[in-house]
């Protein structure tokens, strides 16, 4: 049975979702763990990034396909990355 055509997305939307999932999800994951490394134990946070970071990145990759518009996903991931990165850079020791 063929798929219903109303659920198809354009190639540009497909590219936006895939790239947001791969690249944007990676940036959100790394920026979150960088922020946590400033607030918590740095060594423990980086060890957790090795395992928990992959799980979070995979979850963000899947979540990118739940949002109908790929550019909204990009916007959300960029905002989250900027938020986590700003907390990280504002808490750097002087």
PAZAPA-4460 file (N, C-alpha, C; in steps of 0.05 Angstrom, whole numbers, plus 32768, in hexadecimal, padded with zeros to 4 digits):
% residues 94
    n_x    n_y    n_z   ca_x   ca_y   ca_z    c_x    c_y    c_z   seq   type   mol
   8011   7FE9   8000   8000   8000   8000   8012   8019   8000     1      X     A
   800E   802B   7FED   8020   8043   7FEC   8019   8056   8002     2      X     A
   802D   8066   8008   8029   807B   801D   8017   8091   8014     3      X     A
   8009   809D   8027   7FF7   80B3   8021   8008   80CC   801A     4      X     A
   8002   80D8   8003   8013   80EE   7FF9   8011   8107   800A     5      X     A
   7FFC   8109   801A   7FFA   8122   802B   800F   8122   8041     6      X     A
   801B   810B   8047   8030   810A   805C   804C   810E   8050     7      X     A
   804F   8110   8036   8069   8115   802A   8071   8132   802F     8      X     A
   808B   8136   8031   8095   8151   8033   80A7   8157   801C     9      X     A
   80AC   8170   8017   80BD   8178   8000   80DA   8170   8005    10      X     A
   80EA   816E   7FF0   8106   8167   7FF5   8115   817C   8006    11      X     A
   810D   8195   8003   811A   81AA   8013   8113   81A6   8031    12      X     A
   80FA   81A0   8037   80F2   819B   8053   8100   8182   805E    13      X     A
   8102   816E   804D   8110   8155   8056   812D   815B   805C    14      X     A
   813A   816B   804B   8156   8173   8050   8158   8184   806A    15      X     A
   8145   8196   806F   8146   81A6   8087   8143   8195   80A0    16      X     A
   8131   8182   809F   812D   8170   80B6   8145   815F   80BB    17      X     A
   8151   8153   80A6   8168   8142   80AA   8180   8151   80B4    18      X     A
   8185   8169   80A8   819C   8178   80B0   8198   8184   80CC    19      X     A
   817F   818B   80D3   817A   8195   80EE   817E   817E   8102    20      X     A
   8175   8166   80FB   8179   8150   810D   8196   8149   8112    21      X     A
   81A5   8147   80FC   81C2   8140   80FF   81D2   8157   810B    22      X     A
   81D2   816E   80FD   81E4   8184   8105   81D9   8193   811D    23      X     A
   81C0   819B   811B   81B4   81AA   8131   81B2   819A   814B    24      X     A
   81AB   8181   8149   81AA   8170   8160   81C5   816D   816D    25      X     A
   81DA   816B   815D   81F5   8169   8168   81FD   8183   8177    26      X     A
   81F7   819A   816B   81FD   81B3   8177   81EE   81B7   8192    27      X     A
   81D5   81AF   8192   81C5   81B2   81AB   81D1   819F   81C0    28      X     A
   81D8   8187   81B9   81E3   8174   81CC   81FD   817E   81D8    29      X     A
   820F   8187   81C6   822A   8190   81D0   8227   81A9   81E1    30      X     A
   8216   81BC   81D8   8214   81D4   81E8   8207   81CF   8203    31      X     A
   81F4   81BC   8205   81E8   81B5   821E   81FD   81A9   8231    32      X     A
   820D   8197   8227   8221   818B   8238   8237   819E   823F    33      X     A
   823D   81B1   822E   8251   81C6   8235   8246   81D7   824C    34      X     A
   822C   81DE   824A   8220   81ED   8260   8220   81DE   827A    35      X     A
   8219   81C4   8278   821A   81B3   8291   8236   81B0   829C    36      X     A
   824A   81B1   828B   8266   81AE   8295   826E   81C7   82A4    37      X     A
   8262   81DE   829F   8267   81F6   82AE   8259   81F5   82C9    38      X     A
   8242   81E9   82CA   8232   81E9   82E2   8238   81D2   82F4    39      X     A
   8240   81BB   82E9   8245   81A3   82F8   8263   819B   82F5    40      X     A
   8269   8183   82FF   8285   8179   82FC   828C   8175   82DF    41      X     A
   82A2   8182   82D7   82AA   8182   82BA   82B1   8166   82B0    42      X     A
   82C1   8157   82BF   82C9   813C   82B6   82B1   8129   82B4    43      X     A
   82A1   8129   82C8   8289   8118   82C8   8276   811F   82B1    44      X     A
   8273   8138   82AC   8261   8141   8296   826B   8138   827B    45      X     A
   8285   813A   8277   8290   8132   825D   828F   8113   8259    46      X     A
   8292   8104   826F   828E   80E7   826C   8272   80E0   8266    47      X     A
   825F   80EF   8272   8243   80EB   826C   823C   80F2   8250    48      X     A
   824A   8106   8245   8245   810E   8229   824A   80F7   8216    49      X     A
   825E   80E7   821C   8264   80D1   8209   824C   80BE   8206    50      X     A
   823E   80B8   821B   8228   80A5   8219   820D   80B3   8217    51      X     A
   8208   80C6   8229   81EE   80D4   8229   81EB   80E7   8212    52      X     A
   8202   80F1   8208   8201   8103   81F1   81F7   80F5   81D8    53      X     A
   81FF   80DD   81D3   81F5   80CE   81BC   81D7   80C9   81BE    54      X     A
   81CE   80C2   81D6   81B1   80BD   81D9   81A2   80D6   81D5    55      X     A
   81AB   80ED   81DF   819E   8106   81DC   819E   810E   81BE    56      X     A
   81B5   810B   81B1   81B6   8112   8195   81A3   8101   8184    57      X     A
   81A1   80E8   818A   818F   80D6   817B   8172   80DF   8180    58      X     A
   816C   80E6   8199   8151   80F0   819F   814A   810A   8191    59      X     A
   815D   811C   818F   8159   8135   8181   8157   8130   8163    60      X     A
   8164   811C   8159   8162   8115   813C   8146   810B   8136    61      X     A
   813B   80FB   8148   811F   80F2   8144   810B   8108   8148    62      X     A
   8110   8119   815B   80FD   8130   8160   80FD   8143   8149    63      X     A
   8112   8145   8139   8112   8157   8122   80FD   814F   810E    64      X     A
   80F6   8135   810D   80E2   812C   80FA   80C6   812E   8104    65      X     A
   80C3   8133   811E   80A8   8136   812A   809C   8152   8123    66      X     A
   80AD   8166   811F   80A3   8180   8119   809E   8182   80FB    67      X     A
   8088   818D   80F3   8080   818C   80D7   8092   819D   80C5    68      X     A
   809C   81B4   80CF   80AC   81C5   80BF   80CA   81C3   80C7    69      X     A
   80DB   81BC   80B5   80F7   81B9   80BB   8105   81D2   80C4    70      X     A
   80FC   81E9   80B9   8109   8203   80C1   8101   820B   80DD    71      X     A
   80EA   8202   80E7   80E3   8207   8103   80F5   81F7   8115    72      X     A
   80FB   81DE   810C   810E   81CE   811B   8129   81DB   811D    73      X     A
   8133   81E5   8106   814D   81F3   8106   814C   820B   8119    74      X     A
   8137   821A   8118   8134   8232   812A   8135   822A   8147    75      X     A
   8126   8215   814E   8126   820C   8169   8141   8202   8172    76      X     A
   814F   81F3   8162   8169   81E9   8169   817E   81FF   816B    77      X     A
   817C   8213   815A   818E   822A   815C   8189   823A   8175    78      X     A
   8170   823E   817C   816A   824D   8195   8174   823E   81AD    79      X     A
   816F   8223   81AE   8179   8213   81C4   8198   8214   81C6    80      X     A
   81A5   8212   81AF   81C2   8213   81AF   81CD   822E   81B9    81      X     A
   81C1   8243   81B0   81C9   825E   81B9   81C4   8261   81D7    82      X     A
   81AE   8257   81E0   81A7   8259   81FD   81BC   824A   820E    83      X     A
   81C1   8231   8207   81D4   8221   8217   81F0   822D   8214    84      X     A
   81F8   8236   81FD   8213   8241   81F9   8216   825B   8208    85      X     A
   8201   826B   8208   8203   8285   8217   8207   8280   8235    86      X     A
   81F9   826D   8240   81FD   8266   825C   8219   825C   8261    87      X     A
   8224   824C   824E   823F   8242   8251   8253   8259   8250    88      X     A
   8251   826B   823D   8265   8280   823A   8262   8296   824F    89      X     A
   824A   829A   825A   8246   82AE   826F   8251   82A4   8289    90      X     A
   8254   828A   828D   825E   827F   82A6   827B   8278   82A5    91      X     A
   828A   827F   8290   82A6   8279   828F   82B5   8289   82A5    92      X     A
   82C8   827C   82B1   82D8   828B   82C6   82E8   82A1   82B9    93      X     A
   82E9   82B8   82C5   82F7   82CF   82BB   8315   82CE   82C0    94      X     A
***
